[in-house]
Amino acid sequence: MGSIGVLLVAQVIPYLEQELDKRYKLFRAYDQPQTAQVLSQHASSIRAVVGNSNAGADAELIEALPKLEIVSSFSVGVDRIDLDRCKEKGIRVTNTPDVLTDEVADLAIGLMLALLRRICECDRYVRSGKWKKGDYKLTTKFSGKTVGIIGLGRIGQAIAKRAEGFNCPICYYSRTQKRDSNYKYYPSVVELASNCDILVVACPLTEETHHIINREVINALGPKGYLINIGRGKHVDEAELVPALLEGRLGGAGLDVFENEPTVPEELFGLENVVLLPHVGSGTIETRTAMADLVLGNLDAHFLGNPLLTPLV
């Protein structure tokens, strides 16, 4: 399959890039100038696109690749792919579900613990030598807090299961009530936020969930409430979140994702009641390798005429 052209539009782990290079004719285009140059010379020979949660295949790229057959994303989220255009043109789309569920759920719990127990701030307190001047101030208990989850899919359910281990009551919001769930359902995000201590964003990013965390939701969560976002940055209206944290209208936030990554609002840097991570929800060697194998497996299956492993379109 070495003659099949594959366009890599995002930087991925070395293992995946190396394997793509071994198996296919790989073209790298991580920014607009690179993309324009590759398309001007090789557009007619590219049959696959590989991207991630930050870069995919929009309508413009799809139209520029007349032989495109498949888009394989090194992520669960596919909001950077024009799925409707892919359906129209019969282009297959795959992602990497399931293999990162545990990692992201683990990190969500880690953010809750770090945020409420101020673990990061305590670490800085010790490193700065301040402990010699007195003990760190009291923090907040995590066990027993009510956890509200937006989106009770694979990752949402995994978070709920873990939180139950800390004796946390679970409630949730989703587009439709899960009939097989015993967790309390709220028909709106505002109602969910009003009835939980910790609100976790774990839903896909769509037009409907863009800025699902807005001023009304933040105010409903309140000065004793905490926001955890392990979904996508655009779920949260940062223009509303930042002043809410600065003014004390929200108790705290644990964020793995941001609206304009890698740019993070600098106003958050000096706050003790926030934990900021560089989008590392699936960032373990084991999980990223499994994700890479799914990308490769889907491409190999497609070009060998076998069923796709994780088809979306």
N, C-alpha and C positions, 0 to 999 in steps of 0.2 A: 504493500500500500504506500510505498515510498514516493510514488508520483502524485498522490492526492494532496492538494493544497489545503492547508489549515492556517487560518488567521488567528493569532493570539493577540487579543486586544487588552489584556491586563497582565500585570506581573503576578505570577503564581509561584508556588514553591519550586525549588530547583528540580526535584524529582519529576514533577509533572512536565515541566518544560523539557527536560532531558528525554523523557519517554516520548513526548510528542515529536521531538526532533529525530528520534530513532525511527519512529514508525511512519512519519508523514513528511511532506515537504512543508516545513514550518516557516511562516512569515510572522514577524513580530511587529506590532504597531501599538505602542503604549500611549501615544499622544496624537494630536491632530496632524502635525506635519508628517510623522511617520506613516500614519494611515493614508494620507493623501498620496505619498510617494509609492507605497505598496499597491494601492488601488490603481494608480496610473500605469503600473507595469505588469501587475499580476491578477487583476480582478477576475479575468475570465478563467483562471485556473484554480480559484479558491472555492472549495466545496463545503467547508466547515468553518465555524467561528467558535473559539473558546474564550469565555470571559469569566467574570466573577460578579460579586454584588455591587461593584463600583463601575463596571464597564461591561457592556453587552452588545446587543445589535438593535439599533434604532431603525426607524423606517428608512432613513437616508442611507445607512450602511447596507441594509437589505437590498434596496433598489440598485446599489452600486455593484452588487455581486450576483450576476445573472445565473451562475451555476451553483449558488448556495443551496445545500440540502439539509443541513443540521446546525443548530446552535446548542452547544453543550456548556452549561454554566457550572463553574467551580464554586457553587454556593447553593443555598436553598432558595433565597430570594431571586426573583426573575423580573423585578420591576424595571430593570435596565434593558429588557428585551421587549420589542413590540410584538406581543403574542398574537394580536389580531392580524397584523400583516403576515406573520409566519403562517397562520392558519389559511389565509387567503392564497398564499403561494405554495402551500403544501410542504413547508419547511418544518422539519421535526425540531422539537425543543426538549432538552433534558436538564435536570438539576441534580443536586446531591442530598436528598432528604434522608432522614433516619440516622445516618452515621454520625451526625453532629448533635443529636438530641441531648444525649447525656452531658456532653461538654457544656453546652449552652445552659442547661438546667443547673448544672453544678455551679457555673459562674453566677447565675442569678441568685442562688442561695449565698454564695460568697459575697456578693455585693450587699445583700441584706445584712449579713453579719458585720461586714466591714463598715457599713454605714451606721447602723444602730449602735454598735460597740466602739465606733471610731477607731478601728484597728490601724488604719493608715496614719491617722493623726497621733495615735499613741506611739507608733513606731518613730515618727518624726520627733516626738517629745523626748524619747529616750536618746536618740541620736544627737539631739541638740544640747544634751546635758541638763535639761530643765528638771529632770527627775530629782536631781540633787537638791533642788529648791522646794520640792514638795510633790505629793502624789498628783496624778492626773485627775481631772474632775470626773464625776460619776457620769455614766453613759446610760443607754436605754436597752432594756431587755428585748430580745427577739422572740424567744419562745412564747407561744400563746398569742402572738399578735395575729389579727385577722388579715389574711392575704387575699387581695382581689386580683384576678388575672383577666386581662383583656386578650381573648383568643385562647380557647381550650383545645388546641390542636395537639400534635405530638409533643412539642416543647412545653406548651402550657400545662398539659397533663403531667409531664415529667417534673415540672417545677412544683405542681400541687402535691404530688406524691412525696417529694422531698420535704416540703414545708409541713406536711402532716406529721412527719417524724419529729418535728419540733412542737407538736401539739398546737399547730396553727389552724384555726377554722379557715376554710377555703370558700370563696365565692367567685363568681365570674360573670363576664359579659361576652357574648359572641353574637353573630348575625342571627343565629337561631339557637333556641334552647336545646341542650344535649339531653335527649330523653333517657339515655343510659347513665347519666351522671347523677350522683347524690349531692353534689355541691350546690349551694344556693345560687340561683340565677337572678341577675338583675337585667331588666330590659333596656337600660341605658348606661352609658359610661359614667354619667354624673351621679346616678343612683349608686352605682358600684363604688365610686370614689367616696361618696358620703358615708358608706357603710364598711369601710375597711381602713386598716392602719397603714398597710403597704400596698401600693398599686403597681402591678407588673405589666409592662407592655410586651406581649408575646404573639402578636398577630402579624399576618403578612401586610406589606405596604401596598395599598391600592388607593384609588381616588377617594374612596369612602373613609379610609383610615389615615389619610394625610392630615396631620395636625389634629389627630383624635384626642390628643392631650392639649387642650386649649385653656383659656383663662377660667372658664366656668368649671372645668374638671379640676384644675389646680386649686381653685378656691374651695371646691367641695372636699378635696382631700385635706386641705387646711394646714395650720401651723404645727399640728402634731402628726401629720401624715408624711409618708415617704414615697417617692417615685423611683421605680427601677425600670430602666429601658434596656432590654437586650434584643429588641426588635430591629427597627431601622430608625435612623436619626430624624427623618422627616415625619415620624409619628408625633413628634413633640414640637410645639411652637416655641422655639427657643426665645423669641422676643417676649413671650409671656413668662417662660420658666425663669429666666435670669432675674428679672425684677422681683418675682415672687420669692426667690431664695434670698436675695439681698434684703428684702423688706420683712422677711420672716413670715410671709403668708403661706409658705410651704416649709415643712420641717426639714426636709433634706432630699437629696437625689443621688442615686447610683447609676451612672451612665456608661455604657459600653459603646454607644453610637451617638453620632451628632449630625446636625442638619447639613453642614458643609465640610465634611471630613477632607483633610485632616485638621481643618481650622476649628478651634474650640473657643467659645467666648472667654476672653481673658478675665472677665469679671468673676469667673468661677474659681480661678486659681488660688485666691486667697481665702476661700471659704472652708471652714472645718466640716461643714455639714454636707459636703459632696464628695463622692469618690468617682474619679474620672479614669476610664480605661481606653486604650487605643484600638477599639473594635477587635477584641481578641476572643470573642465568644467561642469560636471553634478552633482557637489557636493552640492546639496541642499537636505534637508530632504524629501521634496515633490517628487522630481524627483527620488532619489535613492529608495524610497519606491515604486513608480510606476514601476521602472525597476525590483525591486525584485518581484513584483506581476506578471510581465510578465514572468519572469523565472519560477516561481511556476505554473503559468497558463499553460505554454507550457509543463512542465513536467506532470502535472496532465492530460492535454488533451491527451498527448501521451499514458500514461499508462492506461487511460480509453477508448482508442480507438476513441477519438474525433479529429476533425481537429486541427492542431497546430494554435496558435494565430499569430505567426510571423515566418513562416518557411523560411529558406534560402536554405536548401538542403532537 
